[in-house]
Structures are given as C-alpha cells and as structure tokens.
Amino acid sequence: EVSVSQTDIQSLLLIGALAIIYIYQFIFELYKQKEDIGCYQLLGLTHKEIGSIYFFKSLITIMIGFIFGSIYYGLDIYYKYNALMEMEYIFHVNTSLIIIGVSFIVVMMILIISLLPLKGILKKDAFENKNTRE
C-alpha cells in the first residue's frame, strides 16, 4: 500500500513551482541576451557553438541545485530515521536511487524545456538579434 502524505504533496508542489520559476527565468534571460547572441553570430560562432554555451550554462546551474538537493535529501533521510532508531531504512538504497533517478530525469526535462526558445532566437540573423535594443 502506497500512502502519500501531506508533506509529500507539498514537496511536489514546491518542486513544480521552482521548476516553472527556473524555466521562466532562463527564458527571460535568453530574450534579454538576444543582443549578445547577435554578437556571437557576428563573430562567426555557429548555432551549435552558441547552443552549447547556453546548454552548459544551464546545465551547471541545474546540476549545482540537483547536487545540493540530493545531499539535502540524503541528510534528511539519515537524520529523520536515525532519530527514530530505524537504521535499517537507511540501507534501502533502491528507494533512494529511484527517487534520485526520477528527479534527475525531471531535471533534464526542465533543462531541455528551458532551452527551446534558443532555437527560435538562433533562426534569426545576427543583425536582427543585434538590433533588438533601442
């Protein structure tokens, strides 16, 4: 029997809200940096090189959050079940690995969604991106 507590629902809502905020923030930053993207295009960088710059920028940000979140999750389980003297739960690695694996998949989906507008920005020529600010 699987029971979902109110804390689990609150955690999922918080994760969803943070994902939406991250996606919105990164897309907003992309549109603010259209002029920079135009400069990259004028300097001769290919679409793949520009995409990789923003991919790795987003990847580093997301992975730092994922690593700290995983550490927090591990410490939370350790202290919660260590205080209750149920040490055998800590050694149930399968449950923790499933949760971390699903979280990793969600993080990668957020990364891909946040980079979707970059494709549309790169379709425009360099001068169109360069002259966005007036």
Buried (B, 14 or more C-beta within 10 A) or exposed (E): EEEEEEEEEEEEEEBEEEBEEBBEEBBEEBEEBBEBBBBBBEEEBEBEEBBEBBBEEBBEBBEEBBEEBBEEBEEEBEEEBEEEEEEEBBEEEEEBEEEBEEBEEBBEEBBEBBBEBBEEBBEBEBEEBBEBEE
